[in-house]
Amino acid sequence: MGSEGQNRSLSVRTGKGSGRFSEGQNGGDDNKPKDPCGGGGGDGKDTLFADLELMKEKYSKLLLGEDMSGGGKGVSSALALSNAITNLAASVFGEQRRLEPMELERKVRWRKEVGWLLSITDHIVEFVPTQQCCSDGTLMEIMTSCQRTDLHMNIPALKKLDAMLIDYLDNFKDQKEFWYVKRDANESENGGKANRNEDKWWLPTVKVPPGGLSDVSMKWLLFQKESVNQVLKASMAINAQVLSEMEIPDSYIETLPKNGRESLGDAIYKSITVEFFNPEQFLAGLDLSTEHKILDLKDRIEASIVIWKRKMHNRDNKSPWSSSSVSLEKRERFEERAETILVLIKHKFPGIPQSALDITKIQYNSDVGQAILESYSRILESLAHTVMSRIEDVIYANSLVQDPSLLECSSSSRPPAAVMSETVGPMKFPNPEEEIEKLNSMETPTSMTLSDFMGWHESSESGQSNFDRGKLSKRISMIATMEGLNSSSSARR
């Protein structure tokens, strides 16, 4: 897929520096320039002053809707915040080309600046009834303010997912069994092996020892992959929930045809409306060889769902949307099938860019809280998918070393639809609370380097390393169980 790590730039105007690391200017005073990261000397007051100046600059840009000229041509506060979080993540994380820990400077910057943007949610409140005891002992019901429920639940969960992803990258600090070479290195250096991402020429090539990775390293790598996959699913669940709660703009509805058949096309419409429908077979029979084709299918499916929902909602009104020869029962069944296809697409192709409906929702959304939740969960989903792809690059390089015949198979590109799992049945968007609970219930620590996984520790008496085989066998058995949880993410693309 050609969309790893993409946040899909929205079709809106973004500021020139909403995600750029500013220098914390001093407004023309006589003081020397301050380093916003606190480096290059200076006491704590200088660092604090620089942070305050940088924070004021960013908040000013948000208040002006990214229009620093003050001409009133800025975007809404919700969209400005969404763009700010998206651009900040793009400038800090980039495309994460290697499996390696983040630099300390980037890590400090990310935690500081994203904390400024997320702090806005502390002041988005709602009124709830509560009991107050008066001086005479009587109880009185009053209204008090507290953080909005959706923010109170999801912001801490997203912060935890954020910290877990950074910890997963830190886990690769001790590994020595694979390394990277530049794509333009000579044949003797890169081995002349085909790369899993031939279209991404800027990514370095993964190299493994001639004999491949050791069994322990491979098991540890699969464990890291499954851990990141759990974060990916939780982020996807939160993002899907937030997008589903956003209102559909009128500008999107005005572009829709009046019936689902016209939106889907005759061939797709007939496939969905047959008596016996299998979503896996439906996707397997389509040409999904490129990202553009997958995204086009997703746009058509989402448009048809909106059309069918509006027809059911307006069935008793005299509206152009209410006229239809299809019964209500059939339309509900068709809508359910279309939603199942959407879930399959989302799970089979997690790196797919945002659809036209999602982009329009984000562009016209006016809820600041939803804008922060959507953008924060989206960039975490993107980063998790990118880390997953980098792990799969290592696994792919190891498989080529162990079985060179796979190199011939890799030259003939298979359509993405061929990597789908064999599971058939009704599917729905994962529940965010369930995915977070799965992360909390994981017995094995999430921060586990290769040495921790192997169970090696230094003996104070002999000075030699001891190997805890009991712990390793237990962890390997758990990994074997995890390998079957999500086969779609492990397929080579």
Buried (B, 14 or more C-beta within 10 A) or exposed (E): BBBBBBBBBBEBEBBEBBBEBBBBEBEEEEEEEBBBBBEEEBEEEBBEBBBEBBBEBBBEBBEBBBBBEEEEEBBBBBBBBBBBBBBBBBBBBEBBBBBBBBEEEBBBBBBBBBEBBBEBBEEBBEEEEEEEEEEEEEEEEEEEEEBBEBBBBBBEBBBBBBEBBBBBBBBBEEBEBBEBBEBEBEEEEBBEBBBBBEEBEEBBBBBBBEEBBEEBBBBBBBBBBBBBBBBBBBBBBBBBBBBEEBEBBEEBBEEBEBBBBBBBEEEBBEBBBEEEBBBBEBBEEBEBBEBEBBBBBBBBBBBBBBBBBBBBEBBEEEEEBBEBEBEEEEBEBBBBBBBBBBBBBBBBBBBBBBBBBBBBBBBBBEBBBBBBBBBBBBBBBBBBBBBBBBBBBBBBBBBBBEEEEBEEEBEEEEBBBEBBBEEEEEBEBBBBBEBBEBBEEEEBEBEBBBBBBBBBEEEEEEEEEEEEEEBBEBBBEBBEEBBEEBEBBBBBB
